[in-house]
Amino acid sequence: MLKHRPFHRLKTALAAALLVALPTLSQAESFTDVKPSPQQVAWQDLEFGVIVHFGTNTFLDREWGDGTAAPSVFNPDKVDPDQWARAVKAAGVRYMVLVAKHHDGFALWPTGQTDYSVKASPWKGGKGDLVRMASDAAKKNGLGFGIYLSPWDRHDPRYKDSAAYDKYYLAELEELVQHYGPLTEWWLDGAGSAGHVYDFAKYVETLRTYQTNAMIFADVALFDYGDIRWVGNEQGIVEGENWNVIDRHGPLRWRPLEVDTPLHKDHWFFSSKPDFATSLKTVDELMANWESSVGHGGQLMLGVAPDTHGLLPDADVRRLADFGKALKARYGDEANLAAKHAPTDANTAAALDNDPTTFWSAPNGSANATLEVDLGRDVTFDHAMSMEWLDSGQNIHGYAVQVWDGNAWKTVAQAQAIGHMKIDRFAPVTARKVRLNIQSAVGTARIREFKLFNVGA
């Protein structure tokens, strides 16, 4: 998967390959008519996931395998997916995706479709099943579980024959979707796929047969099939305004963003080289990733990499725990200054209660409205968090965060899109009254949460 790019070139290659198989497109409807599925809403509420890269590359200091590695190199002595799950959960993660087969073609479960898998390795005498272990560990720790099965396969000779390879890939897919679910996410990308035609329609049809709630990650080139889309970079940031509905190549669909970035800069797999240890992101860097992804209405997918023992390195475990503590201290319910406010009406209170299942609603059909909060005392804050209720679509197209300075409303932040979540940062202000001014909306604007925080330097 990742780090397997230049991704812009690879995504373009995938798009070209897919155009052969996709149906004629009809005229798209209005952006504002497009609504998310319940599964997409549930996925967006997860906010933070990890993808685990572990395989022959781990033992060979590689990011990309060429399919020639002997299965004997895969021989970890302390594999513990439960340790992975505990470590990522401490960071606030809610689901875990395992790379079950990378581009090198080596399968981490005892597939019946090839001998190039864990059953040919010395690990557990060829009796191991890492997908089962990871799935069980995720469930044990209350995490969702997902799978990445690379379409590109640099080992299997059937890859040269599209029809034969489609049959092979579908057989592996059926094993995974029938025996390791329920699945939260199915990961697809097009690395290395230039010139190859896949039967993605059949892949997705089979996946949907067994896993109706699994969200399919894919670039928008898979416009008929992808439920969630790539952000366009691996730096962990959403550039510009984040709209959930896009119109690439014509048809409109609700396709929220997934923002992928590794815990170790430039490393998706573990490496014994010195730069791996020094590439570990700091808590501040991880916070910036979270604020620039989840805080911009996207989903953060953080890459973690077990070492040759099959464990996340101690430094990574500590960094994940420290980040989780910092995230809770900065944006946890206890830090929300708007939760303590002067008495107000039930409609307004629903956006201030630290409960995303309730929401404030603007008057039906109003193009603009204000959610005004009397904090009951002077409060200093420098961040505002807004969360839109998206079941009926992304209806807010312009807003401002404003404070009352004693004479007039002063704008401290202004933008267009709120979406699942929007965190606005501004110079510290002290005020008793604050409001979210919905300046442009289609349909009825609804706000699940409006929170204030004093983050400081």
N, C-alpha and C positions, 0 to 999 in steps of 0.2 A: 504494500500500500504506500503510504505517504513517503515523504522524502524520496520519492521515486519519480520525482519529476525532474527537470523543469515541467511543472504541472500544467502551465498554460499550453505548452506544446502537446502534452499528452492528452489533455482534455479536448483540445481541438481535434486530435486524431480520433478519439472516441466519438466525437460528434459526427465526423465524416463517416465513420463505420456504421453508425446507427441510422443515418439518413436513408440508407438502402432499404431498411426493414420497416420504417415507420409509415403509418397510413397517411393519406391525404388529410390536411388540416382544415378544419372549418373555421369560419369567422369567430373570433373570440368575443365573449360578452364583456360588459363593463367591469372594470376593476372592482368597483364597489359592490358588485353582485356576487363576487366569489367569497365563499365561506370555507373555513377549515372543517375537516372531518373531526369527529370526537377523538379519534386516535391521534390526530395531529395536535389537538389541544392538550391532550394528556402528555404527549411527548414533549411539547414545549414547556410544560410545567416541570419537567425533570431538570431542565436547565444545565446540568453539569454531568458529563460522562467521561469515561476514559477508554482508550483503545490500547490493548496489550500486544506488543510485538515480541515474540519469542519463537525461536526455531533454530535451524542450522546456522543462520547468519549470526546468532548470538555467540556461537563458538568459533566463528571465523573472522570476527571484526569486520563484518560487512553490513551495508545498508541494503544492497541489492544482491541476491544470490543468482547464479547463472544456471542452476539446475543440475550441476555436476557434483555437488557435495555428497559424500557418502553418508548414508543414514547413520553410520557408526559414530559420526561426530556429535550426534545428539544424545548426550548422556548426562543430564543433570543429576545431582545426587541428593538434593533437598527440595525438590519441587513442592511448593506450598501455595496454591492459588488462594487459600483462605487468608494467608498473610497479605497477598495482593489486595484482596477485597477489604480487609480490615484497614489497611493503610490508605486506600483511596477513599473509603467511607469517612475516615477521619478528616479528610480535606473537604467534605461536603458533597462528594460524588454520589450520584443516584443510580447509575447503571454502568456496566462494564462490557465492552465489546472485545472479543478475542479474535486475533488473526489466526483463523484455523488453517488456512493455506495461503502462503505468500507467493510471490511471483516465481520462486524457485520450484514450486510444485510439491514441496514436502508437506504432507498432511499430519496434523497433530492429533488425529483420531484414527483408529484402526479401520480405515475405509476399505470396503470390499472392491474398490475400483482400481486400485494400484498397490503395488508393493512398496512404493516410495512414500513411506509413512512411518509413524512411531513403531509399528509392528515389526519393522526391519531394523530397528535400533536396539542397542543394548539396554536402553532405559526400561526398567521394570521387566527385563527379560522379554521385551517385545509385547508385553501384555498391557501397557499403559494406554490411557485415553485422557489426554489433557483437556479436550473439549468437555468431557463429562466432569472432570475435576473442577474446571473453571465454572461451569454451569452450576454445579452443586454449591460451590463456594459463594457465588453471587447470591443464590437463593437463601443460603444460610445467613448471610449478612444483610438481607433485605434489599439487595440491589437487583435491578433489571439486568438481563443478559442479552448480548447480541453477538453476531458473527460476521466476520469478513472472510469471504471465499474469493480469492483473486481470480478474475476471469483469465488474465494472462498466466500462462504456465510454460516456463522455460525448460521443463524436464520432460513432460509427457509427449511422445512422438505424435499422438493424435491431434495435437494443437495445429499441425500443418493442414489438417483436413477439417474444415469448419463443421461439417455435418457430424463427423465422428466425434469431434471435441464437444459439440453441443450435447450429444448423448452422454458423454463422460461427465461433463460439468453438471448436467441435470441429475445424473445418478448420485453424485456427491452431494448436491444440494438437497435431494430428497432424504438422504441419510441424516443430514444435519437438521433440517426443518422438522423431521418426524420424531427425532429422539432426544433433542436437547432444549426444547422449548418450555414455556412460551418465550418467544424472542421479542425483545424491545426494538431492535434495529438490525437491518441487514445492510451491510456495507458493500458498495460497488464503486470501482473506479476503472479508469481506462489506461492505466500505465502500461506502456509497451504494446498497445493494441493497434498501432498504425497498420492499416491494410487488412486487418482481420475483421470478419463479419460474425457477430454473435446473434443468436436467436433470443434477444432479450425479452421479447414478448412471451416466449415460452418459459423462460426463466421466471419471469414475474407471475405468469399464470400458475406455475407450479408452486411458487412460494406462497401466493395468496390462497391456494387450495388448503394449505396446512397452517399458515400463520397469517390470519386475516388482520391481526392488529400490529404486525411488525412494520415499522417505518423503514422505507427503502431510501438510503442515502445515495445520491447520484448527482452528478453535474446536471444542469438544466438541459443538456443535450438529450437526456433521457426524459424529454418533457412529458411524454405520455405515461411514464412509469415511476419517476422519482417523486417521493413524498417530501423529501428535504434536500436542500442543495448546498453545494460548496460555496464558501465565502470568497474564494479567489486568491487566497494567500495562506501561508503557514506561519504567520507572525502572531496570530491570535487576536486580530482586530477586525472590526466591521468598519469599512470605509463609508462615510457619508450617511445619508438617511437610509433606514432599513425598512423596506416594504416587503410584506409577506407574499404579495401577488406580483408576478412578473410576466412579461409577454414575449420572451425570447422565442422566435420562430412562429409566433401566432397564438397558440392556445393558452388561455389563462388558467393557472392552477395556484392553489395555496401551497407555497413551497418555502417554509421557514429555513433560515440559515443555520448551518452547522459550521463552527469555527474551529478548525483543527490546528493544534500546535503541540510540539513535544515538551515534556518536562525538562529534557536536556536539549539545549539549543543545537539544532542540526543533527540530532541523533534520535531516531525512532527505535533502533535496536541498541542493546547494551554493547559496549566496546571496552576492551581492556586497555585501550590507548589512553595516555594521560589526559587528553583533552575531553574525555567523557566526564570525568569527575569535575573538571573546572567549568563544564558547560551547564551544570545544574542551575536552573533559574532560581533567583532569590525570591523571597516572599513578596517583595515589592514588585518584581517582574510578574509573578503569578497574579498578584492583585490587579496589575494593569491589564493583563490578559482577561481576567474575569470581568473587570469593569468595561473593557472594550469589546466584549462579546456578549455575555449575559446582560450586562448593563446597557447594551445597545440593541436588545431584543433578539439576540442570537442564542445559540446553544454552544457551550464550550466543550470541545472534545480534546482532552489532554492525553498525550501519548506517554505511556509508562513502559519500562523495559526491564524485565527480570534479568538477572545475571546468569552466569554459567552454572550456578548452583540451582537456579530456578526460583530465586528469591529476589524481591526488590532490594537494592542496596540499602544499608542502614541510613546513609545520608539522605536518600530519597524518601524513606519512610519518615524520618524526622522533618524533612522539608514539607511534606504533605500535611503532617500533623500541625506544624507551625502555621502553615497557610490556612488550614481549617479554623484554627483559633483566631487568627487575624481577621478572617472573613466574618466570623461570628461577632467579634468585637466591633467591627466596623458597621456591619449591615444586619446584625441580628435584631430580633424583636426588642430586646432590652435597650438597644441603642436608638430606637425610633422615637424621636422627640415629639412627633405629631400624635403618638398614641395617648399622651396626656394632654387633654385639651379642655376648653370650657364646654359646658353643656351645649348640645346642638341637636338638630333633628336627626331622625333615624336614617334618612337617606345619606346625609353627610357622614354620619358616624360609621356607616358601612364601609367607607373608604379609609377609615382611620383605625381600624380594629385589629390590625395584624392578621386578618383572616381573608385570604384570597378567594374564598368561596362566596363572599358577599361583595356587593358593589354598589357604588353611587351611580345614579342614572340622571343624565340631563333630561330636560323636557322632551317628550317624543318629537322627533323630526326637527329639532332645533339645530340651526347651523352653527350657533355659538352658545356657550354657557359658561358659568364659573362655579368651581368647587371652592368655597371659601371656608377657611379654618381660623377660629379664634383660639389661640393656644393658651389663653388664660393668664399668661405672664410673658415677659420679654424673654425671647429665646435666641441664642446665637447658633447659626447653622451655615453650612457651606455646600451641602449636597441635598438634592431632592430626588426621590425615586417615585416614578409613576408607573402603574401597571394597568393596561387596558384590558377590559373584558372582550375577548376576541371571538366568542362563539358565533356572533352575528357579523363578523368581519372586522377589518381594520378601518374603523370609521373616522378616527381623528387624523386630520390632515394639516393641522397647525395649532400650536399651543404656546403659552408662555407661563413661566413661574414668576409670580409677582409678590412683592411685600408692600405693606402699608407703612409709609414713612412718617405718618402723622398728618400729612396733607394730601397725598396722592399715592396711587399705586405705582410702584417702581419695578420695572422688569429686570430680573437678575439672570434669566435664562430663557431662550426662545428657540424653537425648532419646529419641524413638521411632524415627524413620525414618533409615536409612542410605542405601539405594538405591545408585545408581551411584557417588556420592561424597558424603561428608559431612565438612566441615571444622569442627572445634570449636575455639573460642578461649576461653582462660581465663587467669587471672593466672599469671605465671611460677612454675613449681615445679621443684625439683631432686630427682631420685630416681634410683635404680639400677634399680628394678623398676616396671613399668607394665603394665596389662592393659586389654583391651577386654572388658568384662563383658556378655555377651549375656544380658539379663535376661528377655526374652520372644521366642520364635521359634516359627514354625510350619514344619513340615517340618525341613529340615536347614540351619542357618545356615552360610554360607561367606563367607570374607573374602579378597578378591584382594590387597589391600594394607592395611597398617596402618603409618602413617608419623608421625614426630614432627618438629616444627620449632621453632626458636627465632627467632621473627620480631622480637621486641622492639618498641619504640615506633615 
